[in-house]
């Protein structure tokens, strides 16, 4: 199984790689330090499974997973996180990931998650099962759907960069769009979310898993 491993912390990547490479049927063939590098690496290597950290600079693991799932639907994806977060868990499901693994128990769960993903089976860590069941039951009772994002992928990118403190000009250069387009996206986001300023957008970005707290 050829694996891409993406995490912005070199020591974490090294530790996770040791866990994966110790297995005879698993091999890390590419590494990346952020989501954008992960997407680029998949174009250069033949990858069966992408293991992505949820929170990374430039492009988060969630954003990268969404892009990879769109471009390479046959490739499996797992998300790694240090946060036992319902929001991250549901976002992982929404962007097409096969599973969500906590870094604190990666030595116990990651191998099982990799093999489950390659069998086409979902992997749900123990603590998330009760959350998932409770949420589904509650939403069914209220007649509501599974959580969905209010923003488009491009709007997510803009919000992430705003929350990280970038100016409209810097955002325009990073996304290769005009400053006026950035301003339009920002206005649309504020309108959709019913928010007024950067502070509220930053709180939203944290809750949505676009940046780390």
C-alpha positions as CSV (number, residue, x, y, z in Angstrom):
1,X,0.0,0.0,0.0
2,X,1.6,3.2,-1.2
3,X,1.0,6.1,1.3
4,X,1.3,9.8,1.2
5,X,1.9,11.3,4.7
6,X,1.2,15.0,5.2
7,X,1.8,16.9,8.5
8,X,3.4,20.3,9.0
9,X,5.4,19.1,12.1
10,X,8.5,17.1,11.0
11,X,8.8,15.2,14.3
12,X,5.2,14.1,14.0
13,X,5.7,13.0,10.4
14,X,8.8,11.1,11.5
15,X,7.0,9.3,14.3
16,X,4.0,8.4,12.1
17,X,6.2,7.2,9.3
18,X,8.0,4.8,11.7
19,X,4.6,3.3,12.7
20,X,3.6,2.8,9.0
21,X,6.9,1.7,7.6
22,X,7.2,-1.0,10.3
23,X,4.4,-2.9,8.7
24,X,5.3,-5.2,5.7
25,X,2.3,-4.2,3.7
26,X,2.6,-0.4,4.2
27,X,5.1,2.0,2.6
28,X,5.3,5.8,2.9
29,X,6.4,6.8,-0.6
30,X,5.8,10.6,-0.3
31,X,5.7,13.3,2.4
32,X,4.3,16.8,2.5
33,X,4.4,19.7,4.9
34,X,1.0,21.2,4.1
35,X,-2.2,20.5,2.1
36,X,-1.0,22.2,-1.1
37,X,2.2,20.1,-1.1
38,X,0.0,17.0,-0.5
39,X,-2.1,17.7,-3.6
40,X,1.0,18.3,-5.7
41,X,2.7,15.1,-4.4
42,X,-0.3,13.0,-5.5
43,X,0.3,14.2,-9.1
44,X,3.9,13.0,-8.9
45,X,3.6,9.7,-7.1
46,X,1.3,6.7,-7.4
47,X,-0.7,6.9,-4.1
48,X,-3.2,4.4,-2.7
49,X,-3.8,6.2,0.6
50,X,-3.3,9.8,1.8
51,X,-2.9,10.3,5.5
52,X,-3.4,14.0,6.2
53,X,-3.2,16.1,9.3
54,X,-6.4,18.1,9.8
55,X,-4.8,21.5,10.6
56,X,-1.9,22.6,8.3
57,X,-0.8,25.9,6.9
58,X,-1.7,27.2,3.3
59,X,-4.3,24.4,2.8
60,X,-5.7,22.4,5.7
61,X,-6.0,18.6,5.6
62,X,-9.7,19.0,5.3
63,X,-9.3,21.2,2.2
64,X,-6.7,18.9,0.7
65,X,-9.0,15.9,1.3
66,X,-11.8,17.6,-0.5
67,X,-9.6,18.4,-3.5
68,X,-8.0,14.9,-3.6
69,X,-11.4,13.2,-3.3
70,X,-12.6,15.3,-6.2
71,X,-9.6,14.7,-8.4
72,X,-8.8,11.1,-7.4
73,X,-12.0,9.5,-6.2
74,X,-10.5,6.0,-6.1
75,X,-7.7,7.1,-3.7
76,X,-8.4,6.5,0.0
77,X,-8.0,9.3,2.6
78,X,-7.5,9.3,6.4
79,X,-7.4,12.4,8.6
80,X,-5.1,12.7,11.6
81,X,-5.8,15.1,14.4
82,X,-4.8,15.9,18.0
83,X,-8.3,17.1,18.6
84,X,-11.2,14.9,19.7
85,X,-13.6,17.2,17.9
86,X,-17.1,16.5,16.7
87,X,-16.8,19.3,14.2
88,X,-13.6,17.9,12.7
89,X,-15.0,14.4,12.7
90,X,-18.1,15.4,10.7
91,X,-16.1,17.6,8.4
92,X,-13.8,14.6,7.7
93,X,-16.9,12.5,6.7
94,X,-18.2,15.3,4.5
95,X,-15.0,15.8,2.5
96,X,-14.8,12.0,1.6
97,X,-12.3,10.7,4.2
98,X,-12.5,7.0,5.1
99,X,-11.6,7.7,8.7
100,X,-10.5,10.0,11.4
101,X,-7.6,9.0,13.7
102,X,-6.5,10.7,16.9
103,X,-2.8,11.3,17.1
104,X,-2.8,10.4,20.8
105,X,-3.7,6.8,19.9
106,X,-2.2,6.6,16.5
107,X,0.1,3.8,17.6
108,X,-3.0,1.8,18.3
109,X,-5.4,2.9,15.7
110,X,-3.6,4.0,12.6
111,X,-2.6,0.6,11.1
112,X,-6.2,-0.7,11.6
113,X,-7.5,2.5,10.0
114,X,-5.2,2.2,7.0
115,X,-6.2,-1.4,6.3
116,X,-9.9,-0.7,6.8
117,X,-9.6,2.2,4.3
118,X,-8.0,0.0,1.7
119,X,-10.8,-2.6,2.1
120,X,-13.2,0.2,1.4
121,X,-14.5,0.2,5.0
122,X,-14.9,3.3,7.2
123,X,-12.8,3.7,10.4
124,X,-14.4,5.4,13.3
125,X,-12.4,5.8,16.5
126,X,-14.1,4.5,19.6
127,X,-15.0,7.9,21.2
128,X,-16.7,9.1,18.0
129,X,-19.2,6.2,17.8
130,X,-21.5,7.6,20.5
131,X,-21.2,11.1,19.1
132,X,-22.1,9.8,15.6
133,X,-25.1,7.8,16.8
134,X,-26.3,10.6,19.1
135,X,-26.1,13.2,16.3
136,X,-27.9,11.0,13.8
137,X,-30.7,10.2,16.2
138,X,-31.1,13.8,17.2
139,X,-31.2,15.0,13.6
140,X,-33.5,12.3,12.5
141,X,-35.9,13.2,15.3
142,X,-35.8,16.9,14.3
143,X,-35.9,16.0,10.5
144,X,-32.5,17.6,9.9
145,X,-29.8,16.4,7.5
146,X,-26.2,15.5,8.5
147,X,-24.1,18.7,9.1
148,X,-23.2,20.5,5.9
149,X,-21.0,23.5,5.2
150,X,-22.5,26.8,4.4
151,X,-19.5,28.0,2.4
152,X,-18.1,26.9,-1.0
153,X,-14.5,25.5,-1.1
154,X,-13.2,28.8,-2.4
155,X,-14.9,30.7,0.4
156,X,-13.3,28.3,2.9
157,X,-9.9,29.2,1.4
158,X,-10.6,32.9,1.7
159,X,-11.8,32.6,5.3
160,X,-8.7,30.6,6.3
161,X,-6.4,33.2,4.9
162,X,-8.4,36.1,6.5
163,X,-8.3,34.3,9.9
164,X,-4.5,33.9,9.5
165,X,-4.2,37.6,9.2
166,X,-3.5,38.0,5.5
167,X,-4.5,41.2,3.7
168,X,-6.8,41.2,0.7
169,X,-3.8,41.8,-1.6
170,X,-1.9,38.8,-0.1
171,X,-5.0,36.6,-0.4
172,X,-5.5,37.6,-4.0
173,X,-1.8,36.7,-4.8
174,X,-2.0,33.4,-2.9
175,X,-5.2,32.3,-4.7
176,X,-4.3,33.9,-8.1
177,X,-7.5,36.0,-8.1
178,X,-8.1,39.8,-8.1
179,X,-8.5,41.9,-5.0
180,X,-12.0,42.7,-6.0
181,X,-12.9,39.0,-6.2
182,X,-11.4,38.6,-2.7
183,X,-13.6,41.4,-1.4
184,X,-16.6,39.9,-3.1
185,X,-15.9,36.5,-1.5
186,X,-15.4,38.2,1.9
187,X,-18.7,40.1,1.6
188,X,-20.6,36.9,0.6
189,X,-19.1,35.0,3.5
190,X,-20.1,37.6,6.0
191,X,-23.6,37.7,4.6
192,X,-24.0,33.9,4.6
193,X,-22.7,33.5,8.2
194,X,-24.4,36.6,9.6
195,X,-21.0,38.0,10.8
196,X,-19.5,41.4,10.8
197,X,-15.7,41.3,11.1
198,X,-12.4,39.4,11.1
199,X,-12.7,38.4,14.7
200,X,-16.0,36.6,14.1
201,X,-14.6,35.0,11.0
202,X,-11.6,33.7,13.0
203,X,-13.8,32.1,15.5
204,X,-15.7,30.4,12.7
205,X,-12.5,29.3,11.1
206,X,-11.4,27.6,14.3
207,X,-14.8,25.9,14.8
208,X,-14.8,24.7,11.1
209,X,-11.3,23.3,11.4
210,X,-9.7,25.7,8.9
211,X,-7.1,26.9,11.4
212,X,-5.8,25.6,14.8
213,X,-7.0,27.3,18.0
